[in-house]
């Protein structure tokens, strides 16, 4: 790499510094390490309860498909932060189920749905 | 590994990798601070679970950043799905925590976003976070030659997209 390339890269780093970790980074991490039950207790169960109740299990040719109700999706997406229990505990599953954008051929397989159902106690 | 030893080892690991993890995640998710923290946290939680199986910190570090890069990619994907869902349902997009400096930072992040995934990840690791080519190759599971190629192509693209910054850097380099 040329000297000009190095200077250019240094200029990018200088002009676009990444933010430091938040002050509560370690505290949040400790709570997450304690696992889902602790996390849920910490943040309260309202959003989670709504999310869990909002999933419907629909039989499809590929296997059981969990379909979140639109208002649940709205509540999760409007939370906007994984500080929310629903986001922390369920958004992965939620958006995985909503895998409408097949990328790199990574469509969900029937076993994925089964795993998601297990994780949501459905 | 007993509980106390494991806890101490993990705390030391977090302390030494926390800043770099959040920084790399921030660059890979397009400058969203909240998403970057989540990505870093998820990667650390996985590291905590895997810690007893690792004898060398270096091996855990490489593995950790590999997980982090994967989590960042998944976060980007979720973000796209979220936008897609919002469009479908006519909802306003959730507020995105963009950098405070809306001008230059935004341009740089947009230029990074326009890179193909392989180039973006290689460039961020090597040039923005200071990984060696060998380390980046281990993290990304690619050959060092592939990383060099990605980095070179990324530089060509970014110098074109951010020509004013490139010229500024060259002007600093000229003798007075």
Interface residues (C-beta under 8 A of the other chain):
Chain A: X1 X3 X4 X5 X7 X8 X9 X10 X11 X12 X13 X15 X16 X18 X19 X20 X21 X22 X25 X26 X28 X29 X32 X33 X70 X73 X74 X77 X78 X79 X80 X81 X82 X88 X91 X92 X95 X98 X99 X100 X101 X103
Chain B: X14 X18 X19 X21 X22 X23 X24 X26 X27 X33 X34 X36 X37 X38 X40 X41 X44 X45 X48 X74 X77 X78 X80 X81 X82 X84 X85 X86 X89 X91 X94 X95 X99 X104 X105 X108 X109 X127 X128 X151 X152 X155 X158 X159 X162 X165 X166 X168 X169 X170 X172 X173
